[in-house]
Structure formats: C-alpha cells, structure tokens
Amino acid sequence: MAIQTVAYDLKGIHDPAGYEEVMKALTTIGGVQAVHLEPENHRVSFSFVDTQTSVFALQRALAN
C-alpha cells in the first residue's frame, strides 16, 4: 500500500459550482485521502491509497 499524490489542471472550470462538483466527485471515491483545490491556479491535487483506487478511476470521475 502506498499513498500517491496527483495534480490536475482544471482550466475549463470557472465558477464555484464547478469546483464543488470536482470536490464531490473525488471525495466520494474510496481510497481518496485528501483533496486540495486551487481555484486561483485552476488546479486540484489529491492523495489516494493506490490499493483502493487508481489514477484511471480518478480521471474518469473528473471527466464526468
């Protein structure tokens, strides 16, 4: 088990409701340990346990 940290650009999101959806999508996935939104930089970083979820599952959550 290892904790991974990933950061993604969120250039297409420009309002608080969009960032709220990102937070909701990531925090409902098992294994996500922490989510840090940076609206001023249009970025999100998050940490997750790699035995409980994967980067691919997190990417799908962000794409929806």
C-alpha positions as CSV (number, residue, x, y, z in Angstrom):
1,M,0.0,0.0,0.0
2,A,1.3,3.4,-1.0
3,I,-0.2,6.9,-0.9
4,Q,0.1,8.6,-4.3
5,T,-0.4,12.3,-4.9
6,V,-1.6,13.6,-8.2
7,A,-2.3,17.2,-9.5
8,Y,-4.6,18.1,-12.5
9,D,-5.3,21.3,-14.3
10,L,-8.9,22.4,-14.3
11,K,-8.7,25.1,-17.0
12,G,-12.3,24.5,-18.1
13,I,-13.9,25.3,-14.7
14,H,-14.5,29.0,-13.9
15,D,-17.2,29.0,-11.2
16,P,-17.6,27.8,-7.6
17,A,-20.3,25.3,-8.6
18,G,-17.8,23.6,-10.9
19,Y,-15.1,23.3,-8.2
20,E,-17.8,21.9,-5.8
21,E,-18.6,19.2,-8.4
22,V,-14.9,18.3,-8.6
23,M,-14.6,18.1,-4.8
24,K,-17.8,15.9,-4.6
25,A,-16.6,13.6,-7.4
26,L,-13.2,13.0,-5.8
27,T,-14.3,12.7,-2.1
28,T,-16.9,10.0,-2.9
29,I,-14.2,7.6,-4.2
30,G,-13.0,5.1,-1.7
31,G,-9.3,5.5,-1.0
32,V,-9.0,9.2,-1.6
33,Q,-7.3,10.7,1.5
34,A,-7.1,14.4,0.8
35,V,-8.3,16.9,-1.9
36,H,-6.8,20.4,-2.2
37,L,-8.5,22.8,-4.7
38,E,-6.6,25.8,-6.0
39,P,-9.2,27.8,-7.9
40,E,-6.9,30.7,-8.4
41,N,-4.5,28.4,-10.3
42,H,-7.2,26.2,-11.9
43,R,-5.7,23.1,-10.2
44,V,-6.7,20.2,-7.9
45,S,-4.3,17.9,-6.1
46,F,-5.3,14.9,-4.2
47,S,-3.8,11.9,-2.4
48,F,-5.1,8.4,-2.6
49,V,-4.2,4.9,-1.5
50,D,-3.2,3.0,-4.6
51,T,-4.5,-0.3,-3.4
52,Q,-8.1,1.1,-3.0
53,T,-8.4,3.1,-6.2
54,S,-6.4,4.1,-9.3
55,V,-5.4,7.1,-11.3
56,F,-7.7,5.9,-14.1
57,A,-10.7,5.7,-11.8
58,L,-10.0,9.3,-10.6
59,Q,-9.6,10.5,-14.1
60,R,-13.0,9.0,-15.0
61,A,-14.5,10.8,-12.0
62,L,-13.1,14.1,-13.2
63,A,-14.2,13.6,-16.7
64,N,-17.9,13.1,-15.8
